[in-house]
Every structure is written in structure tokens, then in C-alpha cells.
Amino acid sequence: MTKQEAERTAILIAGVVILALTAVAFWLSYAHLADVAKTNGLAASNARTWAWPATLDLFIVAGEVLMFRAALRGVTDWWAIGLTVAGSLGSIGLNVAGVGAGAPRLHYVVAAVPPSAALLAFGALMRQVHNLVTPPVADDIPAPPAEPDTEPVMEIDVERVSEPAPEVPELPPAPLPAATPPVPPALLDHARKIADAHHTATGSVIDPGTLRARLGVPPQLADAIVAQLA
């Protein structure tokens, strides 16, 4: 038998013993409360005598059922605990009070034992159910798998070669402006006469093209003459 099977067997045996203890204690408490009801106003009706304890003990039954449901779900139901505790304390108090005044102390103990035993037995049963439902925490948690050893990576230094600058073709030097040709004085005087005659006839200054056509000179020379006539 494995350790887990032995634990389950022990829990089952303890559960059976606790259920039997709860049933016996509940029956003794219920019977005593029926006697209390009989001696306190309900003696005329036997059915009422046995029904009256149910108004108290059914709180215990309802609370215990709800506690058992909560234990199976692994949660805590405080309403169920409150019902069970309230019903159990009421049962203990009425069982003790039903003994009457002036009785030997042992009579009070006898009256208090059944409901107290029922309450403690059911609490022990709920603890076992909680332990059975809650998964145990493993002592030896498997360690995460070790990372495989990786071979050292050789570092390679890469030397960057700078790219040569693009060759820019050399542009030919811009041609120098042609020098203004010298104007002979005689040609300048003749041009002035032509310009004055043109101004007298048209009322406007002679342009280089007209002057060039009249003199029959190159364009550069005509521009130089017009510049000097201005």
C-alpha cells in the first residue's frame, strides 16, 4: 500500500467514525430537547414535542450541508458557518438549561456533551474534506531544465574599408569675356554723324543693329561704338 492510499484509507475511516459520532450526538441532543419541550408547555402533543427541537437543529443541518458544499469547492462559506455555530450554541444552551436549577454539576456536563461533540466532530470532518479537496503542495518542485551548453562564439573583427569618393569631372574654365575692341576716332565721328541723322529723322536713339548695318562693322565693334556714343 502506497503512502497516498494509506492516507485515503485513514481519511475514510475517520470520516465514518465522525459521521457515527455526529449521528449519535445529534440523536441524544434532539431527544433531550424533546424532553425539555415536553416539560415546558408541549406535553399535550407528542408530535409538537418532537417537532420543536427541529426549529433549532435544522439550522445546524442546513449550515453543515452548506459547509460541506463549500468544502467540496475549496471555499469558505461564512453564512454556513454562522448557521452551524448559532444552532449548535443554541442547542448546547437549551440542553444545559433544560436540566433545571439545583441539579448536580455532572447533569449539566451530560447535557452539554452531545451537542458539543456533534459540533466538534463535524468541524473535524470539514477539515478532512478541505485537506482532501485541496491539492497538496509538492515538496520537491522539479527544477527548470538547464539550458544546453553553447559553444563560445568567436568574435570576428570586420575592418570597414572606406569607399572612395566619387570622381567629379573637372569642368572646363569658363571663357573670359572678350575684350572691347578699340574704336578708331574717325570711325567714331562717322558713327556719331549717322546717329545724329537717325535721331533727327526718327526721334529715337539708333540701336546697335541699325548702326552696324550702316557702318558694316562686326557686332562687338558696333556695341562698343554705341556705348561710347551714349
WOGI-V551708 format. One record per residue. N is the residue number from 0. RES is the residue in one small letter. D_FIRST is the distance of its C-alpha to the first C-alpha in Angstrom with 2 decimals. Layout:
n->N res->RES d_first->D_FIRST
n->N res->RES d_first->D_FIRST
//
This chain:
n->0 res->m d_first->0.00
n->1 res->t d_first->3.76
n->2 res->k d_first->6.69
n->3 res->q d_first->8.22
n->4 res->e d_first->6.17
n->5 res->a d_first->6.48
n->6 res->e d_first->10.00
n->7 res->r d_first->10.82
n->8 res->t d_first->10.10
n->9 res->a d_first->12.25
n->10 res->i d_first->14.79
n->11 res->l d_first->15.18
n->12 res->i d_first->15.80
n->13 res->a d_first->18.14
n->14 res->g d_first->19.83
n->15 res->v d_first->20.61
n->16 res->v d_first->21.98
n->17 res->i d_first->24.02
n->18 res->l d_first->25.42
n->19 res->a d_first->26.47
n->20 res->l d_first->28.04
n->21 res->t d_first->29.82
n->22 res->a d_first->31.15
n->23 res->v d_first->32.50
n->24 res->a d_first->34.01
n->25 res->f d_first->35.53
n->26 res->w d_first->37.06
n->27 res->l d_first->38.57
n->28 res->s d_first->39.98
n->29 res->y d_first->41.37
n->30 res->a d_first->43.00
n->31 res->h d_first->44.58
n->32 res->l d_first->45.95
n->33 res->a d_first->47.42
n->34 res->d d_first->49.19
n->35 res->v d_first->50.43
n->36 res->a d_first->51.83
n->37 res->k d_first->53.42
n->38 res->t d_first->55.24
n->39 res->n d_first->56.31
n->40 res->g d_first->58.35
n->41 res->l d_first->56.19
n->42 res->a d_first->56.77
n->43 res->a d_first->59.03
n->44 res->s d_first->56.29
n->45 res->n d_first->53.01
n->46 res->a d_first->51.58
n->47 res->r d_first->52.50
n->48 res->t d_first->51.04
n->49 res->w d_first->47.57
n->50 res->a d_first->48.02
n->51 res->w d_first->49.03
n->52 res->p d_first->45.62
n->53 res->a d_first->44.29
n->54 res->t d_first->46.60
n->55 res->l d_first->44.48
n->56 res->d d_first->40.98
n->57 res->l d_first->40.93
n->58 res->f d_first->41.12
n->59 res->i d_first->37.84
n->60 res->v d_first->36.26
n->61 res->a d_first->37.62
n->62 res->g d_first->36.52
n->63 res->e d_first->32.96
n->64 res->v d_first->32.70
n->65 res->l d_first->34.10
n->66 res->m d_first->31.80
n->67 res->f d_first->28.76
n->68 res->r d_first->30.24
n->69 res->a d_first->30.85
n->70 res->a d_first->27.32
n->71 res->l d_first->26.00
n->72 res->r d_first->28.50
n->73 res->g d_first->27.62
n->74 res->v d_first->31.20
n->75 res->t d_first->33.11
n->76 res->d d_first->35.64
n->77 res->w d_first->38.12
n->78 res->w d_first->40.10
n->79 res->a d_first->37.12
n->80 res->i d_first->36.48
n->81 res->g d_first->40.21
n->82 res->l d_first->40.33
n->83 res->t d_first->37.41
n->84 res->v d_first->38.82
n->85 res->a d_first->42.37
n->86 res->g d_first->41.46
n->87 res->s d_first->39.32
n->88 res->l d_first->42.06
n->89 res->g d_first->44.67
n->90 res->s d_first->42.76
n->91 res->i d_first->42.35
n->92 res->g d_first->46.03
n->93 res->l d_first->47.33
n->94 res->n d_first->45.24
n->95 res->v d_first->46.66
n->96 res->a d_first->50.16
n->97 res->g d_first->50.13
n->98 res->v d_first->50.13
n->99 res->g d_first->53.69
n->100 res->a d_first->55.75
n->101 res->g d_first->56.22
n->102 res->a d_first->53.00
n->103 res->p d_first->51.03
n->104 res->r d_first->48.52
n->105 res->l d_first->45.63
n->106 res->h d_first->46.56
n->107 res->y d_first->46.00
n->108 res->v d_first->42.61
n->109 res->v d_first->41.63
n->110 res->a d_first->42.88
n->111 res->a d_first->41.07
n->112 res->v d_first->37.62
n->113 res->p d_first->36.53
n->114 res->p d_first->37.33
n->115 res->s d_first->36.04
n->116 res->a d_first->32.72
n->117 res->a d_first->32.46
n->118 res->l d_first->33.18
n->119 res->l d_first->30.70
n->120 res->a d_first->27.90
n->121 res->f d_first->28.50
n->122 res->g d_first->28.66
n->123 res->a d_first->25.23
n->124 res->l d_first->23.90
n->125 res->m d_first->25.63
n->126 res->r d_first->24.15
n->127 res->q d_first->20.59
n->128 res->v d_first->21.76
n->129 res->h d_first->23.35
n->130 res->n d_first->20.30
n->131 res->l d_first->18.32
n->132 res->v d_first->21.23
n->133 res->t d_first->22.22
n->134 res->p d_first->20.45
n->135 res->p d_first->19.17
n->136 res->v d_first->21.52
n->137 res->a d_first->20.30
n->138 res->d d_first->21.11
n->139 res->d d_first->21.90
n->140 res->i d_first->24.19
n->141 res->p d_first->25.15
n->142 res->a d_first->28.70
n->143 res->p d_first->31.29
n->144 res->p d_first->32.27
n->145 res->a d_first->35.07
n->146 res->e d_first->38.39
n->147 res->p d_first->39.70
n->148 res->d d_first->42.39
n->149 res->t d_first->45.71
n->150 res->e d_first->48.74
n->151 res->p d_first->51.54
n->152 res->v d_first->54.17
n->153 res->m d_first->57.66
n->154 res->e d_first->60.12
n->155 res->i d_first->63.31
n->156 res->d d_first->66.42
n->157 res->v d_first->68.49
n->158 res->e d_first->72.14
n->159 res->r d_first->73.76
n->160 res->v d_first->77.26
n->161 res->s d_first->79.56
n->162 res->e d_first->81.28
n->163 res->p d_first->85.08
n->164 res->a d_first->86.99
n->165 res->p d_first->88.60
n->166 res->e d_first->92.19
n->167 res->v d_first->94.58
n->168 res->p d_first->97.77
n->169 res->e d_first->100.82
n->170 res->l d_first->103.16
n->171 res->p d_first->106.84
n->172 res->p d_first->108.87
n->173 res->a d_first->110.41
n->174 res->p d_first->114.09
n->175 res->l d_first->116.41
n->176 res->p d_first->118.66
n->177 res->a d_first->122.03
n->178 res->a d_first->124.71
n->179 res->t d_first->127.37
n->180 res->p d_first->130.45
n->181 res->p d_first->133.66
n->182 res->v d_first->136.18
n->183 res->p d_first->139.81
n->184 res->p d_first->142.09
n->185 res->a d_first->144.39
n->186 res->l d_first->141.51
n->187 res->l d_first->140.22
n->188 res->d d_first->143.67
n->189 res->h d_first->143.92
n->190 res->a d_first->140.49
n->191 res->r d_first->141.43
n->192 res->k d_first->144.45
n->193 res->i d_first->142.38
n->194 res->a d_first->139.87
n->195 res->d d_first->142.63
n->196 res->a d_first->144.23
n->197 res->h d_first->140.89
n->198 res->h d_first->140.30
n->199 res->t d_first->143.81
n->200 res->a d_first->143.40
n->201 res->t d_first->139.84
n->202 res->g d_first->139.22
n->203 res->s d_first->135.93
n->204 res->v d_first->134.92
n->205 res->i d_first->134.93
n->206 res->d d_first->131.51
n->207 res->p d_first->130.65
n->208 res->g d_first->130.68
n->209 res->t d_first->134.16
n->210 res->l d_first->135.47
n->211 res->r d_first->133.99
n->212 res->a d_first->135.66
n->213 res->r d_first->139.00
n->214 res->l d_first->138.91
n->215 res->g d_first->137.13
n->216 res->v d_first->134.87
n->217 res->p d_first->131.11
n->218 res->p d_first->128.49
n->219 res->q d_first->127.70
n->220 res->l d_first->131.36
n->221 res->a d_first->131.89
n->222 res->d d_first->129.00
n->223 res->a d_first->130.49
n->224 res->i d_first->133.90
n->225 res->v d_first->132.45
n->226 res->a d_first->130.57
n->227 res->q d_first->133.84
n->228 res->l d_first->135.78
n->229 res->a d_first->133.38
//
